[in-house]
Structures are given as C-alpha cells and as structure tokens.
C-alpha cells in the first residue's frame, strides 16, 4: 500500500484571499475586503494505492524469450473538487470521493538470431491491454459537470 502526497498547499483549510470589494456606510464607499477562498475540509487525506503485479519470463530454446506481466491497481480516496452551487460564493473544497481501478496485461516476445559469428539480429514485439475504470465517483449522477457545454460521463 502506498499513497500520493501531491496535495496542494492548504487544500484542507479555508484560506483567505483579498481583492473582494464591498461597500460600507450610507455613502456606499467601496472598501477592500477579504473572504474565504474555499470551503474547508478538515477530513481531507492522502489518496492510497494498492497494487498487485504478477509476471514471468521464460526462455525457449536458444533464441526465444516470452514474457507476461499483469497488474491490478486500486486507487482509493482520489482527490477531486466537486462542484458547489453558485450561491455558496466560494470554491469547492477538495474531497476524497473517488475509487479508481486500473487493470493491465502485457505480453512480449523476443527472438535473437545469429546471422554470423560477429552479427546478431534481435526482433521484439509486445501486446498491451489496459483498462481504467472509475468505480465510485461520490455522487448519484455518475458525472461531474464542468465549465464546458456538456457533462463528461464516467459511469
């Protein structure tokens, strides 16, 4: 089990930003102000990864090598910023809501042929299959809307 510490600075906290002006008093004088930049999430944690790798390599005769590798990787608590309604007025908190799985199978075949005493010819090829799937997104709709013209479906 390992994880990612690629967290941004203070993603768990509600930081304060300036440049948000407001009016004050009967004359409605404009003043510089500060507001929270994002909603806090004190439960934010590192994402964790569990991975299983299995492989073998076999030499056949004098000039053939076959290799097979397979792995299954499960990433839990991936970080994402779910959208908030506009009336909240702040950026969304970073949250741990994703469950992501990667499965892969790789096959390789290598042959080495001696053309002469001082010259060998090596030829290799491989086949790879990778499947990525978001298993849990953390909401009922199955997609996270963005600023584009349509949602990106993930389930």
Secondary structure, DSSP 4 states (H G I P E B T S, - for coil): -EEE--PPTTTTS--EEE---EEETTTTEEE--EEESB---TT---EEEEEEEEEEEEEETTTEEEEEEEEEEEEEEEEEE----GGG-SBPPEEEEEEEEEEEEEEEEEEEEEEETTEEEEEEEEEEEEEEEEEE-SSSSSEE--SSSS-EE--
